Amino acid sequence: MPAKSGKQYIDRLKQANNNVYIHGERVEDVTEHPVFKNAVQSMARLYDIQYEKPKKMLYTSPTTGDQVGKTFMVPTTIDELIERREAIMEWQSFTKGLMGRSPDYLNADVMAMGAASEFYAEGDPMFAENARNFATFAREKDISLTHTLIHPQVNRAKIQAEQKDANVALHVVEKNDEGVVVDGIRLLATQGGITDEILVFPSTVKKSGKLDDPYSLAFAIPNNTPGLKYLSRESFDYGKNQYDHPLSSKFEEGDTIVAFDHVLVPWDRIFVLENSSICNRAFSETNAVVHMTHQVIVKDIAKTEFLLGVVLTLMDSIGIDGFQHVKDKGTEIMLTLETMKSHLFRAEHSAKLDRWGMMTPNFQALDAARNWFPRVYPRMAEILRILGASGMMGIPTYADFENEEIGPILHRAMQGKNVEGYERVQIFRLAWDLTMSAFGSRQTHYEYYFFGDPIKMGMAYFDKYDKEVYKAQVRDFLSSQHMGQVKL
């Protein structure tokens, strides 16, 4: 079948009846539940955009000839890589980069999994075939995915095998003719309850060793698989109108703890089984990490563009755009945006074909961007809060303006340089929801830890950086000095 529509996405969720819990209750229908329905509608909108902009979003399937999502496309030229990025940006322009797990993120992983499927044959030739088949299945059925990478935060000083309760983490229980039975807990599946399937991979920020083999797994299963439960955190969509909560009422995608209660994973859905070495290398050697980071940098650019727009609109609304310190803060965000664009340009225009036949962006540029953005996003959010000042707290609600007695007072009291009170508060509520509400605070925290602990990420970046070429410059310079040797 071709790429799905928004209606098909919703219909699938209704039919699947995923096992989702929130606020102490099981959800009967995520498409209608107050805390999920708005995110579901936003996701549905993404799938509809594919058909509204087919030249940008769709391409001809290499296996069926159907029109399928371009975010699944394996790029073989730089032009195709840019085409794929433009499709990603169509979705990110709608979400403003605020849905960190929009479908294009994991579609990049699936794309790389299919192209580099032979990597998984190291564990078993069957696993390579499974990877190829799943990538084709996901593309042709336009499967929406969540994923989980990390173990519960029990005792970070110990590996899983040495934990007091070594079975709390997801692990293999038994193998039988049908597949592998797994049990335990995984964190932290964003959009866990509102997608078709889950991809389980290990985190590679901290490398695993031989004792971690029982926990070293990679597989994909439907979200309604028996024994699989999604335990959602408190929702930051409070069911308010879009004036009061303009962003959380549309883009609150949710995060879930994933519980596996003796879940059967069929043999044809397994990619890695009890092999820490393969797990450690999967993302890097298949170049999945490169293509996923490519998507993330596009998301970051869209998010920075939107945040800059909010900052500039807020400045203009209260006439602070002429002050020196205000301009300087705006410049910080502009420099961030242009730097991220430069990283993306370099990554794409110095891309090369990898061993799997994928046109793969320059990872040096992307790696720098993905390490830098978590360090600067909190500062950009802070700038918006600083510029909004006390106006970020003096934000009446839609109901206040609708009140016949106090509405006119607020219209006058909240007016700005170029806007009436209703419009100025609308701007400030947007800024508040982006940075200070529960939704906004989650955005800042989410960006900071997007790829893992930024300090560990930075240490890894430092360790693998090619430092020798720069030290050689210094050695050459010092050796070129013709002063006489000092006798000691």
Secondary structure, DSSP 8 states (H G I E B T S, - for coil): -----HHHHHHHHHHH---EEETTEE-S-TTTSTTTHHHHHHHHHHHHHHHHSHHHHEEE-TTT--EEEGGG----SHHHHHHHHHHHHHHHHHHTT--TT-HHHHHHHHHHHHHTGGGGGGT-HHHHHHHHHHHHHHHHHT--EEEE-B--SS-TTS-GGGSTTTTSB-EEEEE-SSEEEEEEEEEEEETTTSSSEEEE----SS---GGGGGG-EEEEEETT-TTEEEEE---S--S--TTTSTTHHHH---EEEEEEEEEEEEGGGEEEES-HHHHHHHHHHTTHHHHHHHHHHHHHHHHHHHHHHHHHHHHHHHT-TTSHHHHHHHHHHHHHHHHHHHHHHHHHHT-EE-TTS-EE--HHHHHHHHHHHHHHHHHHHHHHHHHHGGGGT----HHHHH-TTTHHHHHHHT--SSS-HHHHHHHHHHHHHHHTSHHHHHHHHHHHTTTS-HHHHHHHHHHHS--HHHHHHHHHHHHT--------
